[in-house]
Amino acid sequence: MNRRLSVLHGLLSLLFAWSMFAMPAYASGMNPCAANPCAANPCAANPCAANPCAANPCAANPCAANPCAANPCAAKIAANPCAVKAIKRPAHYTPVTGDHAALARKGKALFNDESLSPNETSCATCHAGHAMFKKSFIHLYPHHVDMAKGKFDIDPIHLDEMVQLCMIVPMASKPFAWDSQDLAAMVAYLQDVQRDFIKEQK
């Protein structure tokens, strides 16, 4: 009897030991996910971490060295051959003539006409009451004018050329046609203005 009990006890011990090893791991509190296959996250080394845009190809902006920085217009207007050509009398030019008084009346209207300029100014904006005329205005044309020489390298300058110059700078407009009554009218009126200016200087 004692022997049977010993054998039975041995079998129970072996069964218990086997059950401890064969038991699912979770039953013993050993989480099979403890060694998580995702622990070494394949995304941890983010392929985007080294951003291909980090070294921005636009960082060295091709416009940084602006080709317009050295403005070709910064140089004096004399560099513009078209402007000089528009101001200087054309070859074989003969001024338009007519009744001086009638031309002068028309010239006075043009002298005060703000519609001639896109910036809504007229010749009178600067020269009303003989304002801003240089002392050289007492000399009959053609003569030296600082503005003509300095900006366009024209020296001396005729009165009709001076009208064309003022239409371009500062009026920012187009010059008159050389064979136009308008140019002749402006010249006639300015001849009267100059005559009165000379009287004031005496």
C-alpha positions in Angstrom: 0.0 0.0 0.0 2.8 2.4 1.0 4.6 1.6 -2.3 1.5 2.4 -4.3 1.1 5.7 -2.6 4.8 6.5 -3.3 4.3 5.7 -6.9 1.1 7.8 -7.1 2.8 10.7 -5.4 5.7 10.5 -7.8 3.4 10.5 -10.8 1.5 13.5 -9.4 4.8 15.4 -8.9 5.8 14.7 -12.5 2.4 15.8 -13.8 2.6 19.0 -11.9 6.1 19.7 -13.1 5.1 19.0 -16.7 2.0 21.2 -16.4 4.2 24.1 -15.2 6.4 23.9 -18.3 3.6 23.1 -20.8 1.3 25.8 -19.4 0.8 28.8 -21.9 3.1 31.6 -21.1 0.2 34.0 -20.4 -1.0 31.7 -17.6 2.2 32.3 -15.7 2.1 36.1 -16.3 4.8 35.9 -19.0 3.5 38.2 -21.7 4.5 36.9 -25.1 4.5 40.5 -26.3 7.1 41.5 -23.8 9.7 41.1 -26.4 7.6 43.2 -28.8 8.6 42.6 -32.4 7.5 46.2 -33.0 9.8 47.6 -30.3 12.4 48.1 -33.0 9.9 50.3 -35.0 10.8 50.2 -38.6 9.6 53.8 -38.8 11.9 54.9 -36.0 14.5 55.7 -38.6 12.2 57.8 -40.6 13.2 57.8 -44.2 11.9 61.4 -44.4 14.0 62.5 -41.4 16.7 63.4 -43.9 14.4 65.7 -45.8 15.5 65.9 -49.4 14.2 69.5 -49.3 16.3 70.4 -46.3 19.0 71.5 -48.8 16.6 73.7 -50.6 17.8 74.2 -54.2 16.2 77.6 -54.0 18.2 78.7 -51.0 20.7 80.2 -53.3 18.0 82.3 -55.0 19.1 83.0 -58.6 17.3 86.4 -58.2 19.3 87.3 -55.1 21.8 88.9 -57.4 19.2 91.0 -59.1 20.3 91.8 -62.6 18.2 95.0 -62.3 20.1 96.1 -59.2 22.4 98.1 -61.4 19.5 99.9 -63.0 20.5 100.9 -66.5 18.1 103.8 -66.2 20.1 105.2 -63.3 22.5 106.7 -65.7 21.6 110.1 -67.0 19.0 110.2 -69.7 21.6 111.3 -72.2 22.4 107.6 -72.6 19.0 107.2 -74.2 19.5 108.0 -77.9 15.7 108.0 -78.5 15.1 110.8 -76.0 17.8 112.9 -77.5 16.5 112.3 -81.0 13.0 113.3 -79.9 14.3 116.6 -78.5 16.7 117.7 -81.2 15.5 119.4 -84.3 15.3 116.9 -87.2 17.4 117.4 -90.3 16.1 120.0 -92.8 13.6 121.3 -90.2 11.8 124.5 -90.8 9.7 125.9 -87.9 5.9 126.4 -88.5 5.0 130.0 -88.8 1.7 131.9 -88.7 -0.1 134.8 -87.0 1.9 135.3 -83.8 -0.9 136.6 -81.7 -3.2 133.8 -82.6 -0.5 131.2 -82.1 0.4 132.8 -78.7 -3.2 132.6 -77.5 -3.3 128.9 -78.4 0.1 128.4 -76.8 -1.2 129.9 -73.5 -4.0 127.4 -73.4 -1.6 124.6 -74.0 0.8 126.0 -71.4 -2.0 125.6 -68.8 -3.4 122.3 -70.1 -3.0 119.5 -67.5 -4.3 116.9 -70.0 -1.0 117.1 -71.9 0.6 115.1 -69.0 -0.3 111.7 -67.6 0.7 113.0 -64.1 -1.9 115.8 -64.4 0.5 118.7 -64.5 1.0 121.5 -66.9 3.8 123.8 -67.8 2.1 126.4 -65.5 2.4 124.0 -62.6 6.1 124.9 -62.4 6.3 128.2 -64.3 3.2 130.2 -63.4 4.2 133.8 -62.7 7.7 133.1 -64.2 8.5 130.7 -61.4 11.5 128.4 -61.7 12.9 130.0 -64.8 16.7 130.2 -64.5 18.6 133.5 -65.0 19.7 132.1 -68.4 16.1 132.6 -69.6 17.0 136.2 -70.3 19.1 135.1 -73.2 17.5 134.7 -76.6 17.5 131.1 -77.9 19.5 129.2 -78.8 21.6 129.3 -75.6 23.0 127.2 -72.8 20.5 125.6 -70.4 21.9 123.6 -67.5 19.0 121.0 -67.7 19.5 120.4 -71.4 23.3 120.0 -71.0 23.2 117.9 -67.8 20.5 115.5 -68.8 20.7 115.3 -72.6 24.1 116.7 -73.4 22.4 119.3 -75.8 24.2 122.6 -75.8 23.1 125.1 -76.9 19.4 124.4 -77.2 16.6 126.1 -79.3 13.3 127.2 -77.8 11.3 124.6 -79.6 13.8 121.9 -78.5 13.3 123.2 -74.9 9.6 122.7 -75.3 10.1 119.2 -76.4 12.5 118.5 -73.6 10.0 119.7 -71.0 7.3 117.6 -72.6 9.5 114.5 -72.0 10.9 115.6 -68.6 9.2 116.5 -66.3 5.8 116.3 -68.1 6.4 112.6 -68.7 4.6 112.9 -72.0 5.2 112.7 -75.7 6.8 115.6 -77.6 4.8 117.6 -80.1 5.1 116.8 -83.8 7.7 119.1 -85.3 5.4 120.3 -88.0 2.5 120.9 -85.7 0.6 124.1 -84.9 0.8 123.1 -81.2 4.6 123.3 -81.1 4.5 126.6 -83.0 1.9 127.9 -80.6 3.9 126.9 -77.5 7.0 128.7 -79.0 5.0 131.8 -79.7 3.6 132.0 -76.2 7.0 131.3 -74.6 8.6 134.1 -76.7 6.1 136.5 -75.1 6.7 135.0 -71.6 10.4 135.4 -72.1 10.0 139.0 -73.3 8.1 139.8 -70.1 10.7 137.9 -68.0 13.5 140.0 -69.4 11.7 143.2 -68.6 11.3 142.1 -65.0 15.0 141.4 -64.7 16.0 144.9 -65.8 
